[in-house]
């Protein structure tokens, strides 16, 4: 019986707590290299101290500091962040078969 959910529960509590603790003692925003070190050390520490119960988990972390976004993962999965910027205007398109359904698609 795979007990990965118990390790996942442990990791989902420990990873944010350990990262928050390390960031709490920073006098200023960490550099990208410092942040990489903090995340890497945290993942390794949580892995080393996780209860061995015959399962595993994937860890994913997203951290935003100022305008910088850090994404980190370990295990057999990954994450992606997509940012959508809507166009400032919509171009009205009409065709003969749908002209009656489109009133006004433009906006300032």
VENHU-V392282 format. One record per run of one state. SS is the DSSP state (helix for helix, strand for strand, loop for the rest). FROM is the first residue (numbers start at 1). TO is the last residue. If there is no record, write none. Layout:
SS;FROM;TO / SS;FROM;TO
This chain:
loop;1;3 / helix;4;24 / loop;25;31 / helix;32;49 / loop;50;58 / strand;59;65 / loop;66;67 / strand;68;74 / loop;75;108
